[in-house]
């Protein structure tokens, strides 16, 4: 993290690296949780709030896929 004096003026020299770092951290944390809980199904249905399987596709998702929709909203608005 740069010092606080760096943040006094808006500049791409500190905004872009900070944004990319946050983007990478979000992708690693959320991606590893998705891999562990949904792809590998290591936890099973134990402690699962809704025991039904997730909806893979459908018209209710912007991109037609729940995972792509979640990635867009998490990485697009969540990181910013």
Protein Blocks (a to p, Z undefined) as FASTA:
>chain_A
ZZfklmmpgcfklmmmmmmmmmmmmmmmmmmmmmmmmmnomnmmnhiablcdcdfbdjkb
mnlpaklmmmmmmmmmmmZZ
